[in-house]
Amino acid sequence: MATTEPTHPPHPFCRAVPAAGRHASCQVTPAMHDDLALLKRAGMTLTEALRLGVELVAQAHRQAWDHGDVPDGERVEVIDVRYRMADGRPSPVPVPRPALPTVTVP
């Protein structure tokens, strides 16, 4: 019998999504600090960086669920990001690399 239980227990964040207009907080890890410093070089504020990050990951989830590629409610692994180049064109679509052949040693 199929179960409707999520594969992961709900994170405490899921129980209390902040209302619009309220503040959210999280612990800044060393990697996140470095990422935020990089985005500051591009002229982004902390608020802009966090909002954009949440928006992009949410968009990936929304599309994967809407298209039925990932079951609704399951986490989506983001594996690619495209960007607009300086001349205005979108970045190239990554070309999948063929798997390496399996080599067996006698």
C-alpha beads as a LAMMPS data file, in Angstrom:
LAMMPS data file: protein, C-alpha beads

106 atoms
105 bonds

1 atom types
1 bond types

-500.0 500.0 xlo xhi
-500.0 500.0 ylo yhi
-500.0 500.0 zlo zhi

Masses

1 110.0

Atoms # bond

1 1 1 0.000 0.000 0.000
2 1 1 1.369 3.419 -0.926
3 1 1 2.030 5.834 1.870
4 1 1 1.526 9.562 1.842
5 1 1 4.304 10.078 4.375
6 1 1 7.096 12.338 3.100
7 1 1 10.470 10.681 2.555
8 1 1 12.112 13.248 4.844
9 1 1 10.695 14.408 8.161
10 1 1 9.505 18.000 7.898
11 1 1 12.167 20.523 8.777
12 1 1 11.158 22.925 11.560
13 1 1 11.123 25.711 8.936
14 1 1 8.200 23.997 7.190
15 1 1 6.085 24.286 10.309
16 1 1 6.460 28.034 10.533
17 1 1 7.021 29.764 7.198
18 1 1 7.314 33.468 8.036
19 1 1 4.396 35.631 6.963
20 1 1 4.999 38.128 4.163
21 1 1 6.654 41.248 5.542
22 1 1 8.287 39.352 8.419
23 1 1 11.981 38.581 8.791
24 1 1 13.505 35.150 8.312
25 1 1 16.849 34.044 9.674
26 1 1 19.342 31.240 9.211
27 1 1 22.824 30.420 10.395
28 1 1 25.525 31.611 7.992
29 1 1 27.998 28.820 7.297
30 1 1 31.534 29.556 6.069
31 1 1 30.532 28.477 2.524
32 1 1 27.448 30.717 2.606
33 1 1 29.601 33.610 3.827
34 1 1 31.924 33.158 0.843
35 1 1 28.966 32.908 -1.565
36 1 1 27.401 36.086 -0.157
37 1 1 30.742 37.913 -0.420
38 1 1 30.947 36.859 -4.079
39 1 1 27.418 38.139 -4.770
40 1 1 28.267 41.427 -3.036
41 1 1 31.026 41.864 -5.647
42 1 1 28.217 41.833 -8.245
43 1 1 26.492 44.669 -6.388
44 1 1 23.782 42.575 -4.724
45 1 1 22.546 43.336 -1.259
46 1 1 22.104 40.532 1.242
47 1 1 18.340 40.777 0.820
48 1 1 18.556 40.619 -2.980
49 1 1 20.883 37.605 -2.862
50 1 1 18.691 35.650 -0.455
51 1 1 15.456 36.491 -2.270
52 1 1 16.913 35.517 -5.649
53 1 1 18.310 32.259 -4.283
54 1 1 14.974 31.261 -2.766
55 1 1 13.128 32.316 -5.926
56 1 1 15.373 30.243 -8.216
57 1 1 15.204 27.096 -6.091
58 1 1 11.435 27.484 -5.660
59 1 1 11.044 27.907 -9.428
60 1 1 12.948 24.650 -10.016
61 1 1 10.658 22.851 -7.549
62 1 1 7.514 24.378 -9.051
63 1 1 8.476 23.378 -12.603
64 1 1 9.571 19.862 -11.647
65 1 1 6.342 19.259 -9.738
66 1 1 4.087 20.896 -12.355
67 1 1 5.633 18.815 -15.160
68 1 1 5.478 15.647 -13.069
69 1 1 9.238 15.130 -13.306
70 1 1 9.528 14.845 -9.512
71 1 1 6.674 13.770 -7.233
72 1 1 4.908 16.702 -5.594
73 1 1 6.400 17.529 -2.233
74 1 1 9.768 15.839 -2.844
75 1 1 13.006 17.798 -2.885
76 1 1 14.366 18.707 -6.283
77 1 1 18.095 18.545 -6.924
78 1 1 19.155 21.588 -8.949
79 1 1 21.882 20.417 -11.336
80 1 1 22.289 23.345 -13.704
81 1 1 22.020 27.110 -13.821
82 1 1 22.083 29.296 -16.916
83 1 1 22.840 33.008 -17.023
84 1 1 22.777 35.953 -19.407
85 1 1 26.214 36.748 -20.857
86 1 1 27.607 40.293 -21.090
87 1 1 26.417 40.606 -24.714
88 1 1 22.835 39.743 -23.721
89 1 1 22.734 36.210 -25.097
90 1 1 21.868 33.327 -22.789
91 1 1 24.736 31.088 -21.746
92 1 1 25.111 27.914 -23.790
93 1 1 23.106 24.874 -22.789
94 1 1 25.530 22.373 -21.252
95 1 1 26.171 19.395 -23.504
96 1 1 25.798 16.079 -21.703
97 1 1 29.004 14.111 -21.680
98 1 1 28.800 10.419 -22.526
99 1 1 29.489 8.038 -19.686
100 1 1 32.992 6.662 -19.577
101 1 1 33.272 3.066 -20.745
102 1 1 33.552 0.407 -18.091
103 1 1 36.942 -1.219 -18.067
104 1 1 37.357 -4.651 -16.584
105 1 1 40.766 -5.921 -15.560
106 1 1 41.335 -9.637 -16.128

Bonds

1 1 1 2
2 1 2 3
3 1 3 4
4 1 4 5
5 1 5 6
6 1 6 7
7 1 7 8
8 1 8 9
9 1 9 10
10 1 10 11
11 1 11 12
12 1 12 13
13 1 13 14
14 1 14 15
15 1 15 16
16 1 16 17
17 1 17 18
18 1 18 19
19 1 19 20
20 1 20 21
21 1 21 22
22 1 22 23
23 1 23 24
24 1 24 25
25 1 25 26
26 1 26 27
27 1 27 28
28 1 28 29
29 1 29 30
30 1 30 31
31 1 31 32
32 1 32 33
33 1 33 34
34 1 34 35
35 1 35 36
36 1 36 37
37 1 37 38
38 1 38 39
39 1 39 40
40 1 40 41
41 1 41 42
42 1 42 43
43 1 43 44
44 1 44 45
45 1 45 46
46 1 46 47
47 1 47 48
48 1 48 49
49 1 49 50
50 1 50 51
51 1 51 52
52 1 52 53
53 1 53 54
54 1 54 55
55 1 55 56
56 1 56 57
57 1 57 58
58 1 58 59
59 1 59 60
60 1 60 61
61 1 61 62
62 1 62 63
63 1 63 64
64 1 64 65
65 1 65 66
66 1 66 67
67 1 67 68
68 1 68 69
69 1 69 70
70 1 70 71
71 1 71 72
72 1 72 73
73 1 73 74
74 1 74 75
75 1 75 76
76 1 76 77
77 1 77 78
78 1 78 79
79 1 79 80
80 1 80 81
81 1 81 82
82 1 82 83
83 1 83 84
84 1 84 85
85 1 85 86
86 1 86 87
87 1 87 88
88 1 88 89
89 1 89 90
90 1 90 91
91 1 91 92
92 1 92 93
93 1 93 94
94 1 94 95
95 1 95 96
96 1 96 97
97 1 97 98
98 1 98 99
99 1 99 100
100 1 100 101
101 1 101 102
102 1 102 103
103 1 103 104
104 1 104 105
105 1 105 106
